[in-house]
Amino acid sequence: MDLSIVIRLEEKIDQLLARKKDLEERCRQLIAENAVLLQEKEHVGLELDRILAKLEGLDQEVS
């Protein structure tokens, strides 16, 4: 077997392993970012519910 083929294959494997590591790190970052965004979404939803409740209270006072 030609040694250059083995060397090229090893280089490609190293590249794939490095890419896999990068993708796993990016995945962890996205999971963390998603968790933050979900918390913000929940907070905004609660704030909107609070504001809507105030508006409904005002509407009942006027009626």
C-alpha positions in Angstrom: 0.0 0.0 0.0 1.2 3.5 -0.9 2.3 5.3 2.3 1.1 8.7 0.9 -2.5 7.4 0.9 -2.3 6.4 4.5 -0.9 9.8 5.4 -3.6 11.6 3.5 -6.2 9.4 5.2 -4.8 10.2 8.6 -4.8 13.9 7.8 -8.5 13.7 6.7 -9.4 11.9 9.9 -7.6 14.5 12.0 -9.6 17.2 10.1 -12.8 15.4 10.7 -12.1 15.0 14.4 -11.2 18.7 14.7 -14.4 19.6 12.9 -16.4 17.3 15.2 -14.9 19.0 18.3 -15.7 22.5 16.9 -19.3 21.4 16.1 -19.8 19.9 19.6 -18.5 23.2 21.2 -20.9 25.2 19.0 -23.7 22.9 19.9 -23.0 23.5 23.6 -23.0 27.3 23.0 -26.3 27.1 21.1 -27.9 25.1 23.9 -26.8 27.6 26.5 -28.0 30.5 24.3 -31.3 28.8 23.7 -31.8 28.4 27.5 -31.2 32.1 28.0 -33.7 33.0 25.2 -36.3 30.7 26.7 -36.0 32.4 30.1 -36.3 35.8 28.4 -39.4 34.6 26.5 -41.0 33.4 29.7 -40.2 36.7 31.5 -41.7 38.7 28.6 -44.8 36.5 28.6 -45.3 37.1 32.3 -44.8 40.8 31.9 -47.4 40.9 29.1 -49.8 39.0 31.2 -49.3 41.5 34.0 -49.9 44.4 31.7 -53.0 42.8 30.1 -54.4 42.2 33.6 -54.0 45.9 34.4 -55.7 46.9 31.2 -58.6 44.5 31.9 -58.9 46.0 35.4 -59.0 49.5 33.9 -61.6 48.4 31.4 -63.8 47.0 34.2 -63.5 50.3 36.2 -64.6 52.3 33.2 -67.6 50.1 32.3 
